[in-house]
Amino acid sequence: MAAGFEKECLNLVKKLGNDKIKLVLELTERNPIPVTPEARAIFDSLHQHNITFALDDFGTGYATYRYLQAFPGRFY
């Protein structure tokens, strides 16, 4: 994930009003997401702010069951 990703997402939700929008971030298979404690902390933080994730073309590329296991309850 790019540096500042979490902060940018949280700023967007704050600016638009968390009670007025539902932010869903779609993850693609272009690059793998590192399954690290840092990545988990970012996913947890975003999830706590009602930001959810969608896996694009699940089962191809990097969007596999590994993400579902590593980040439970975070994907559509």
N, CA, C and O atoms as a GROMACS GRO file, in nm:
protein
  304
    1MET      N    1   0.083  -0.117   0.000
    1MET     CA    2   0.000   0.000   0.000
    1MET      C    3   0.088   0.124   0.000
    1MET      O    4   0.195   0.127   0.060
    2ALA      N    5   0.040   0.224  -0.068
    2ALA     CA    6   0.116   0.348  -0.079
    2ALA      C    7   0.118   0.420   0.055
    2ALA      O    8   0.024   0.415   0.134
    3ALA      N    9   0.228   0.488   0.079
    3ALA     CA   10   0.239   0.568   0.201
    3ALA      C   11   0.127   0.672   0.201
    3ALA      O   12   0.101   0.736   0.099
    4GLY      N   13   0.063   0.690   0.313
    4GLY     CA   14  -0.043   0.788   0.324
    4GLY      C   15  -0.180   0.739   0.282
    4GLY      O   16  -0.278   0.814   0.289
    5PHE      N   17  -0.190   0.614   0.238
    5PHE     CA   18  -0.317   0.557   0.191
    5PHE      C   19  -0.426   0.566   0.298
    5PHE      O   20  -0.536   0.614   0.271
    6GLU      N   21  -0.394   0.521   0.417
    6GLU     CA   22  -0.492   0.522   0.526
    6GLU      C   23  -0.537   0.665   0.556
    6GLU      O   24  -0.657   0.691   0.570
    7LYS      N   25  -0.443   0.755   0.567
    7LYS     CA   26  -0.474   0.894   0.600
    7LYS      C   27  -0.563   0.957   0.493
    7LYS      O   28  -0.658   1.029   0.526
    8GLU      N   29  -0.533   0.932   0.366
    8GLU     CA   30  -0.615   0.987   0.257
    8GLU      C   31  -0.758   0.935   0.262
    8GLU      O   32  -0.852   1.011   0.242
    9CYS      N   33  -0.773   0.806   0.289
    9CYS     CA   34  -0.908   0.748   0.298
    9CYS      C   35  -0.986   0.809   0.414
    9CYS      O   36  -1.102   0.846   0.398
   10LEU      N   37  -0.922   0.820   0.528
   10LEU     CA   38  -0.990   0.877   0.645
   10LEU      C   39  -1.024   1.024   0.625
   10LEU      O   40  -1.130   1.069   0.668
   11ASN      N   41  -0.936   1.098   0.559
   11ASN     CA   42  -0.964   1.239   0.530
   11ASN      C   43  -1.083   1.252   0.435
   11ASN      O   44  -1.165   1.342   0.452
   12LEU      N   45  -1.092   1.166   0.336
   12LEU     CA   46  -1.203   1.169   0.241
   12LEU      C   47  -1.336   1.144   0.312
   12LEU      O   48  -1.433   1.216   0.291
   13VAL      N   49  -1.338   1.042   0.395
   13VAL     CA   50  -1.461   1.010   0.468
   13VAL      C   51  -1.500   1.125   0.561
   13VAL      O   52  -1.617   1.160   0.572
   14LYS      N   53  -1.401   1.183   0.627
   14LYS     CA   54  -1.429   1.295   0.717
   14LYS      C   55  -1.484   1.414   0.639
   14LYS      O   56  -1.579   1.479   0.683
   15LYS      N   57  -1.424   1.442   0.524
   15LYS     CA   58  -1.465   1.557   0.443
   15LYS      C   59  -1.608   1.540   0.390
   15LYS      O   60  -1.685   1.636   0.391
   16LEU      N   61  -1.642   1.420   0.345
   16LEU     CA   62  -1.773   1.396   0.286
   16LEU      C   63  -1.880   1.364   0.390
   16LEU      O   64  -2.000   1.376   0.362
   17GLY      N   65  -1.839   1.326   0.507
   17GLY     CA   66  -1.934   1.292   0.612
   17GLY      C   67  -1.958   1.144   0.619
   17GLY      O   68  -2.024   1.087   0.532
   18ASN      N   69  -1.905   1.079   0.720
   18ASN     CA   70  -1.913   0.934   0.734
   18ASN      C   71  -2.056   0.884   0.737
   18ASN      O   72  -2.083   0.771   0.695
   19ASP      N   73  -2.148   0.966   0.786
   19ASP     CA   74  -2.288   0.923   0.793
   19ASP      C   75  -2.361   0.939   0.660
   19ASP      O   76  -2.476   0.897   0.648
   20LYS      N   77  -2.296   1.001   0.561
   20LYS     CA   78  -2.360   1.028   0.432
   20LYS      C   79  -2.310   0.939   0.319
   20LYS      O   80  -2.375   0.931   0.214
   21ILE      N   81  -2.198   0.873   0.337
   21ILE     CA   82  -2.142   0.791   0.230
   21ILE      C   83  -2.105   0.653   0.281
   21ILE      O   84  -2.092   0.630   0.401
   22LYS      N   85  -2.089   0.562   0.188
   22LYS     CA   86  -2.038   0.428   0.217
   22LYS      C   87  -1.919   0.409   0.122
   22LYS      O   88  -1.938   0.387   0.002
   23LEU      N   89  -1.799   0.417   0.175
   23LEU     CA   90  -1.680   0.404   0.092
   23LEU      C   91  -1.641   0.258   0.082
   23LEU      O   92  -1.615   0.192   0.182
   24VAL      N   93  -1.637   0.208  -0.042
   24VAL     CA   94  -1.592   0.072  -0.069
   24VAL      C   95  -1.473   0.083  -0.163
   24VAL      O   96  -1.484   0.138  -0.272
   25LEU      N   97  -1.360   0.032  -0.120
   25LEU     CA   98  -1.238   0.034  -0.200
   25LEU      C   99  -1.225  -0.098  -0.274
   25LEU      O  100  -1.229  -0.204  -0.212
   26GLU      N  101  -1.209  -0.091  -0.405
   26GLU     CA  102  -1.194  -0.213  -0.484
   26GLU      C  103  -1.046  -0.244  -0.502
   26GLU      O  104  -0.968  -0.160  -0.549
   27LEU      N  105  -1.008  -0.364  -0.463
   27LEU     CA  106  -0.869  -0.408  -0.476
   27LEU      C  107  -0.854  -0.488  -0.604
   27LEU      O  108  -0.935  -0.576  -0.633
   28THR      N  109  -0.750  -0.458  -0.678
   28THR     CA  110  -0.723  -0.532  -0.801
   28THR      C  111  -0.603  -0.623  -0.781
   28THR      O  112  -0.541  -0.624  -0.674
   29GLU      N  113  -0.571  -0.698  -0.883
   29GLU     CA  114  -0.463  -0.796  -0.873
   29GLU      C  115  -0.330  -0.744  -0.926
   29GLU      O  116  -0.235  -0.821  -0.939
   30ARG      N  117  -0.322  -0.618  -0.956
   30ARG     CA  118  -0.200  -0.565  -1.016
   30ARG      C  119  -0.078  -0.590  -0.928
   30ARG      O  120   0.027  -0.632  -0.977
   31ASN      N  121  -0.092  -0.565  -0.800
   31ASN     CA  122   0.017  -0.585  -0.705
   31ASN      C  123  -0.037  -0.655  -0.581
   31ASN      O  124  -0.150  -0.629  -0.539
   32PRO      N  125   0.041  -0.744  -0.524
   32PRO     CA  126  -0.006  -0.811  -0.402
   32PRO      C  127  -0.008  -0.714  -0.284
   32PRO      O  128   0.071  -0.620  -0.276
   33ILE      N  129  -0.100  -0.738  -0.194
   33ILE     CA  130  -0.104  -0.663  -0.069
   33ILE      C  131  -0.023  -0.742   0.032
   33ILE      O  132  -0.047  -0.861   0.051
   34PRO      N  133   0.073  -0.679   0.097
   34PRO     CA  134   0.152  -0.753   0.194
   34PRO      C  135   0.066  -0.794   0.314
   34PRO      O  136  -0.007  -0.712   0.370
   35VAL      N  137   0.075  -0.918   0.350
   35VAL     CA  138   0.002  -0.967   0.468
   35VAL      C  139   0.097  -0.952   0.586
   35VAL      O  140   0.166  -1.046   0.625
   36THR      N  141   0.097  -0.833   0.641
   36THR     CA  142   0.186  -0.799   0.752
   36THR      C  143   0.103  -0.740   0.866
   36THR      O  144  -0.012  -0.701   0.846
   37PRO      N  145   0.160  -0.733   0.985
   37PRO     CA  146   0.088  -0.667   1.095
   37PRO      C  147   0.051  -0.522   1.061
   37PRO      O  148  -0.054  -0.473   1.103
   38GLU      N  149   0.138  -0.453   0.987
   38GLU     CA  150   0.110  -0.315   0.949
   38GLU      C  151  -0.011  -0.306   0.857
   38GLU      O  152  -0.097  -0.220   0.875
   39ALA      N  153  -0.017  -0.396   0.757
   39ALA     CA  154  -0.132  -0.397   0.665
   39ALA      C  155  -0.260  -0.431   0.740
   39ALA      O  156  -0.365  -0.371   0.715
   40ARG      N  157  -0.251  -0.526   0.829
   40ARG     CA  158  -0.370  -0.562   0.909
   40ARG      C  159  -0.417  -0.444   0.993
   40ARG      O  160  -0.538  -0.422   1.006
   41ALA      N  161  -0.325  -0.369   1.049
   41ALA     CA  162  -0.362  -0.252   1.130
   41ALA      C  163  -0.432  -0.147   1.044
   41ALA      O  164  -0.528  -0.084   1.089
   42ILE      N  165  -0.386  -0.128   0.921
   42ILE     CA  166  -0.450  -0.032   0.830
   42ILE      C  167  -0.590  -0.080   0.795
   42ILE      O  168  -0.685  -0.002   0.800
   43PHE      N  169  -0.604  -0.207   0.759
   43PHE     CA  170  -0.737  -0.261   0.727
   43PHE      C  171  -0.830  -0.248   0.847
   43PHE      O  172  -0.946  -0.211   0.831
   44ASP      N  173  -0.780  -0.277   0.966
   44ASP     CA  174  -0.863  -0.266   1.086
   44ASP      C  175  -0.906  -0.122   1.111
   44ASP      O  176  -1.022  -0.096   1.144
   45SER      N  177  -0.814  -0.029   1.094
   45SER     CA  178  -0.844   0.112   1.114
   45SER      C  179  -0.951   0.159   1.016
   45SER      O  180  -1.047   0.226   1.055
   46LEU      N  181  -0.934   0.124   0.890
   46LEU     CA  182  -1.032   0.165   0.789
   46LEU      C  183  -1.168   0.100   0.817
   46LEU      O  184  -1.272   0.164   0.802
   47HIS      N  185  -1.166  -0.025   0.856
   47HIS     CA  186  -1.290  -0.096   0.888
   47HIS      C  187  -1.363  -0.030   1.005
   47HIS      O  188  -1.486  -0.022   1.005
   48GLN      N  189  -1.290   0.017   1.102
   48GLN     CA  190  -1.350   0.085   1.218
   48GLN      C  191  -1.419   0.215   1.177
   48GLN      O  192  -1.506   0.265   1.248
   49HIS      N  193  -1.378   0.269   1.061
   49HIS     CA  194  -1.440   0.392   1.009
   49HIS      C  195  -1.541   0.359   0.898
   49HIS      O  196  -1.573   0.444   0.815
   50ASN      N  197  -1.591   0.236   0.900
   50ASN     CA  198  -1.694   0.189   0.805
   50ASN      C  199  -1.650   0.192   0.659
   50ASN      O  200  -1.732   0.208   0.569
   51ILE      N  201  -1.521   0.177   0.637
   51ILE     CA  202  -1.468   0.164   0.501
   51ILE      C  203  -1.450   0.016   0.475
   51ILE      O  204  -1.385  -0.054   0.553
   52THR      N  205  -1.508  -0.032   0.365
   52THR     CA  206  -1.499  -0.174   0.333
   52THR      C  207  -1.424  -0.193   0.202
   52THR      O  208  -1.389  -0.097   0.133
   53PHE      N  209  -1.402  -0.320   0.169
   53PHE     CA  210  -1.322  -0.354   0.052
   53PHE      C  211  -1.396  -0.453  -0.036
   53PHE      O  212  -1.473  -0.536   0.012
   54ALA      N  213  -1.371  -0.443  -0.165
   54ALA     CA  214  -1.424  -0.539  -0.261
   54ALA      C  215  -1.306  -0.598  -0.336
   54ALA      O  216  -1.212  -0.527  -0.372
   55LEU      N  217  -1.310  -0.728  -0.360
   55LEU     CA  218  -1.205  -0.794  -0.437
   55LEU      C  219  -1.249  -0.802  -0.582
   55LEU      O  220  -1.353  -0.860  -0.613
   56ASP      N  221  -1.170  -0.745  -0.670
   56ASP     CA  222  -1.198  -0.747  -0.813
   56ASP      C  223  -1.154  -0.881  -0.871
   56ASP      O  224  -1.041  -0.925  -0.847
   57ASP      N  225  -1.242  -0.945  -0.946
   57ASP     CA  226  -1.210  -1.072  -1.013
   57ASP      C  227  -1.150  -1.173  -0.915
   57ASP      O  228  -1.042  -1.228  -0.939
   58PHE      N  229  -1.222  -1.197  -0.807
   58PHE     CA  230  -1.173  -1.287  -0.704
   58PHE      C  231  -1.131  -1.422  -0.762
   58PHE      O  232  -1.201  -1.478  -0.846
   59GLY      N  233  -1.018  -1.472  -0.716
   59GLY     CA  234  -0.968  -1.602  -0.760
   59GLY      C  235  -0.864  -1.593  -0.869
   59GLY      O  236  -0.803  -1.694  -0.905
   60THR      N  237  -0.844  -1.474  -0.923
   60THR     CA  238  -0.742  -1.457  -1.025
   60THR      C  239  -0.632  -1.368  -0.968
   60THR      O  240  -0.654  -1.295  -0.872
   61GLY      N  241  -0.517  -1.375  -1.027
   61GLY     CA  242  -0.408  -1.290  -0.983
   61GLY      C  243  -0.381  -1.305  -0.834
   61GLY      O  244  -0.367  -1.417  -0.784
   62TYR      N  245  -0.373  -1.193  -0.765
   62TYR     CA  246  -0.342  -1.194  -0.623
   62TYR      C  247  -0.465  -1.198  -0.534
   62TYR      O  248  -0.452  -1.217  -0.412
   63ALA      N  249  -0.584  -1.182  -0.590
   63ALA     CA  250  -0.708  -1.182  -0.510
   63ALA      C  251  -0.750  -1.326  -0.483
   63ALA      O  252  -0.829  -1.383  -0.559
   64THR      N  253  -0.699  -1.383  -0.378
   64THR     CA  254  -0.722  -1.523  -0.349
   64THR      C  255  -0.775  -1.541  -0.207
   64THR      O  256  -0.794  -1.444  -0.134
   65TYR      N  257  -0.796  -1.667  -0.169
   65TYR     CA  258  -0.841  -1.698  -0.034
   65TYR      C  259  -0.742  -1.650   0.072
   65TYR      O  260  -0.779  -1.632   0.188
   66ARG      N  261  -0.620  -1.630   0.032
   66ARG     CA  262  -0.518  -1.581   0.126
   66ARG      C  263  -0.564  -1.449   0.189
   66ARG      O  264  -0.548  -1.429   0.310
   67TYR      N  265  -0.620  -1.359   0.109
   67TYR     CA  266  -0.668  -1.232   0.162
   67TYR      C  267  -0.786  -1.252   0.256
   67TYR      O  268  -0.796  -1.185   0.358
   68LEU      N  269  -0.875  -1.344   0.220
   68LEU     CA  270  -0.990  -1.370   0.307
   68LEU      C  271  -0.946  -1.424   0.442
   68LEU      O  272  -1.006  -1.394   0.545
   69GLN      N  273  -0.841  -1.504   0.441
   69GLN     CA  274  -0.788  -1.560   0.565
   69GLN      C  275  -0.712  -1.454   0.645
   69GLN      O  276  -0.723  -1.448   0.768
   70ALA      N  277  -0.636  -1.372   0.576
   70ALA     CA  278  -0.551  -1.273   0.644
   70ALA      C  279  -0.630  -1.154   0.698
   70ALA      O  280  -0.595  -1.097   0.801
   71PHE      N  281  -0.737  -1.117   0.626
   71PHE     CA  282  -0.815  -1.000   0.663
   71PHE      C  283  -0.962  -1.039   0.676
   71PHE      O  284  -1.044  -0.993   0.596
   72PRO      N  285  -0.999  -1.122   0.772
   72PRO     CA  286  -1.136  -1.174   0.781
   72PRO      C  287  -1.238  -1.063   0.802
   72PRO      O  288  -1.215  -0.966   0.875
   73GLY      N  289  -1.352  -1.080   0.736
   73GLY     CA  290  -1.462  -0.986   0.753
   73GLY      C  291  -1.441  -0.850   0.692
   73GLY      O  292  -1.510  -0.755   0.728
   74ARG      N  293  -1.348  -0.839   0.599
   74ARG     CA  294  -1.315  -0.708   0.543
   74ARG      C  295  -1.353  -0.694   0.395
   74ARG      O  296  -1.335  -0.586   0.338
   75PHE      N  297  -1.405  -0.799   0.333
   75PHE     CA  298  -1.426  -0.795   0.189
   75PHE      C  299  -1.568  -0.824   0.148
   75PHE      O  300  -1.642  -0.894   0.218
   76TYR      N  301  -1.606  -0.770   0.034
   76TYR     CA  302  -1.728  -0.807  -0.038
   76TYR      C  303  -1.688  -0.896  -0.152
   76TYR      O  304  -1.774  -0.941  -0.228
   0.00000   0.00000   0.00000
